[in-house]
């Protein structure tokens, strides 16, 4: 089994979910008391949030590169960057290391293509929704991406940073997210990407008939396939 390197803390809440999923998936494959080999480098989300809002992607890249290199030196066989938004830096980060960075948008695009969907909605921070780095990758899989209107973009972004990032998951926020999802389905979305690794902590597939893509789970499955060198049960 290869070792998975996880850059976490963006936020720590989703990092806990990554850790749970990675171990659960490995155990499902290997049985007994088997668990995943994981090295976690956790950053301070307060610093990342401030730098993101200031547009200091250069400094964020320095921090992510430092984390990735330390994980590689410690023996990681691959890198998971545990946040959708930070994948804006994925190409530059990959260029700085000699082990694969498993790209969350690539893995999500491949899953959507396998499911045969052509149009999906993307939810996440305003950076993930509005900057082109995510939708451009999806377009390479012949997937058209739609996003909410500006008021809903602002609402989602605010909920991520002021509620979910603090471990606050309110029923009224969940209702609003579901309302946005159903509006996007009315606009032609065949599925919805939960393109922030905290959103799956707020709502799950059981909450709506609209197909949801849990990027934390998709990313974790890709890492376990890499670590074990095989497809997983149910793939």
C-alpha positions in Angstrom: 0.0 0.0 0.0 1.3 3.5 -0.9 1.1 6.3 1.5 -1.3 9.2 0.9 -0.2 12.7 1.6 -3.0 15.1 2.6 -2.6 18.9 2.8 -5.4 19.6 5.2 -6.7 22.3 7.6 -8.5 24.0 4.7 -10.6 23.5 6.8 -9.9 21.0 9.6 -13.5 19.9 9.5 -13.2 18.5 6.0 -9.8 17.1 6.8 -11.5 15.0 9.5 -13.9 13.7 6.8 -11.0 13.0 4.4 -9.3 10.9 7.2 -12.5 9.0 7.9 -13.2 8.3 4.3 -9.7 7.2 3.4 -9.6 4.8 6.3 -13.1 3.5 5.7 -12.5 2.9 2.0 -9.2 1.1 2.6 -10.9 -1.1 5.2 -13.7 -1.9 2.9 -11.2 -3.1 0.3 -8.8 -5.0 2.6 -11.0 -6.0 5.5 -10.0 -6.9 9.0 -8.5 -4.0 10.9 -6.7 -2.6 7.8 -6.5 1.2 7.6 -4.9 3.7 5.2 -1.3 5.0 5.4 -1.7 8.8 5.6 0.6 11.7 6.3 -1.3 14.9 7.1 0.2 18.4 6.9 -2.4 20.8 8.3 -2.2 24.5 7.7 -3.8 27.4 9.6 -7.0 28.2 7.8 -7.2 31.7 9.2 -4.0 32.6 7.3 -5.2 30.9 4.1 -8.6 32.7 4.3 -6.9 36.1 4.8 -4.5 35.5 1.9 -7.3 34.3 -0.4 -9.4 37.4 0.3 -6.3 39.6 -0.3 -5.7 37.8 -3.6 -2.2 36.7 -2.4 -2.2 33.5 -4.4 1.6 33.7 -4.7 2.0 33.4 -0.9 -0.6 30.6 -0.7 1.4 28.7 -3.4 4.5 29.1 -1.2 2.7 27.6 1.7 1.1 24.8 -0.3 4.4 24.0 -2.0 6.2 23.8 1.4 3.5 21.4 2.7 3.7 19.2 -0.5 7.5 19.0 -0.4 7.4 18.0 3.2 4.9 15.3 2.5 6.9 14.0 -0.4 10.1 14.0 1.8 8.2 12.1 4.5 7.3 9.3 2.1 4.0 10.2 0.6 3.3 8.6 -2.8 0.7 11.1 -3.9 -0.7 14.4 -2.7 -4.3 15.3 -2.0 -5.0 19.0 -1.7 -8.0 19.0 0.6 -9.9 22.0 -0.7 -11.5 22.7 -4.1 -10.5 26.4 -4.2 -6.8 25.7 -3.6 -6.8 23.7 -6.9 -6.4 27.1 -8.6 -2.8 26.5 -7.8 -2.7 22.8 -8.8 -0.6 23.1 -11.9 2.1 25.2 -10.2 2.0 22.9 -7.2 2.4 19.8 -9.3 5.4 21.3 -11.0 7.2 21.7 -7.7 7.0 18.0 -6.7 7.9 14.6 -8.1 4.8 12.7 -7.0 1.3 13.0 -8.5 -1.1 15.6 -7.3 -4.6 14.0 -7.6 -6.7 16.9 -9.0 -10.1 17.1 -7.5 -11.7 18.6 -10.6 -10.2 15.9 -12.9 -11.5 13.1 -10.7 -14.9 14.8 -10.5 -15.1 15.3 -14.2 -14.2 11.7 -14.9 -17.0 10.5 -12.6 -19.5 12.8 -14.2 -18.5 11.6 -17.7 -18.8 8.0 -16.6 -22.4 8.9 -15.4 -23.2 10.3 -18.9 -24.1 13.8 -17.7 -23.4 16.8 -20.0 -24.5 19.8 -17.9 -23.8 20.2 -14.2 -24.0 23.1 -11.7 -21.0 24.0 -9.6 -21.3 25.2 -5.9 -18.4 26.3 -3.9 -16.6 29.4 -2.8 -16.9 32.4 -5.2 -13.4 31.6 -6.4 -14.3 28.1 -7.4 -17.5 29.1 -9.0 -16.3 32.3 -10.8 -12.7 31.7 -11.7 -12.1 29.5 -14.8 -9.7 26.9 -13.3 -12.5 24.5 -12.4 -14.9 24.9 -15.3 -12.1 24.7 -17.8 -11.1 21.2 -16.6 -14.7 20.1 -16.7 -15.0 21.3 -20.3 -12.2 19.0 -21.2 -14.6 16.2 -20.2 -17.3 17.7 -22.5 -19.2 19.0 -19.4 -20.9 22.3 -19.4 -20.9 24.1 -16.1 -23.5 26.5 -14.8 -23.4 28.5 -11.6 -26.0 30.4 -9.5 -26.7 34.1 -9.8 -24.6 36.7 -8.0 -26.8 37.0 -4.9 -26.7 33.2 -4.4 -22.9 33.1 -5.1 -22.4 35.7 -2.3 -24.7 33.7 0.0 -22.9 30.4 -0.6 -19.4 32.0 -0.2 -20.4 33.7 3.0 -21.9 30.5 4.4 -18.7 28.6 3.7 -16.4 31.1 5.3 -18.5 32.3 8.3 -20.5 29.2 9.1 -19.1 25.9 7.8 -15.5 26.9 8.3 -16.4 27.2 12.0 -18.3 24.0 12.2 -21.7 25.7 12.1 -24.2 23.8 10.0 -27.6 25.5 10.3 -31.0 24.0 9.1 -31.9 27.3 7.4 -28.6 27.3 5.5 -29.3 23.7 4.3 -32.8 24.8 3.2 -31.3 27.7 1.2 -28.7 25.5 -0.4 -31.4 23.0 -1.4 -33.5 25.9 -2.9 -30.5 27.0 -4.9 -29.9 23.4 -6.1 -33.5 23.0 -7.3 -33.3 26.4 -9.1 -30.2 25.2 -10.9 -31.9 21.9 -11.8 -34.8 24.0 -13.3 -32.1 25.8 -15.4 -30.9 22.5 -16.9 -28.4 21.1 -14.4 -28.5 17.3 -14.5 -26.4 17.1 -11.4 -24.7 19.4 -8.9 -21.0 19.4 -7.8 -20.5 20.1 -4.1 -17.3 21.9 -5.0 -16.3 22.8 -1.5 -15.2 20.0 0.8 -17.4 21.4 3.6 -20.7 21.4 1.7 -21.1 17.5 2.0 -21.0 18.1 5.7 -24.1 20.2 5.3 -26.2 18.1 2.9 -26.1 14.7 1.4 -27.8 12.8 -1.5 -30.7 11.8 0.7 -31.7 15.4 1.0 -32.6 15.8 -2.7 -33.5 13.9 -5.8 -31.0 16.0 -7.8 -27.8 14.1 -8.4 -25.0 15.4 -6.1 -21.3 15.0 -6.6 -19.5 14.8 -3.2 -16.0 16.0 -4.2 -14.5 14.9 -0.8 -15.7 11.3 -1.4 -14.7 11.3 -5.1 -11.2 12.7 -4.2 -10.8 10.1 -1.4 -11.7 7.2 -3.7 -9.1 8.4 -6.2 -6.5 8.4 -3.5 -7.4 4.9 -2.3 -7.3 3.6 -5.9 -3.8 5.0 -6.2 -2.7 3.7 -2.9 -3.9 0.2 -3.5 -3.2 0.1 -7.2 -6.7 -1.2 -8.1 -10.3 -0.2 -8.7 -12.6 -0.2 -5.7 -15.7 -2.2 -5.0 -18.6 -0.5 -6.8 -16.4 1.4 -9.3 
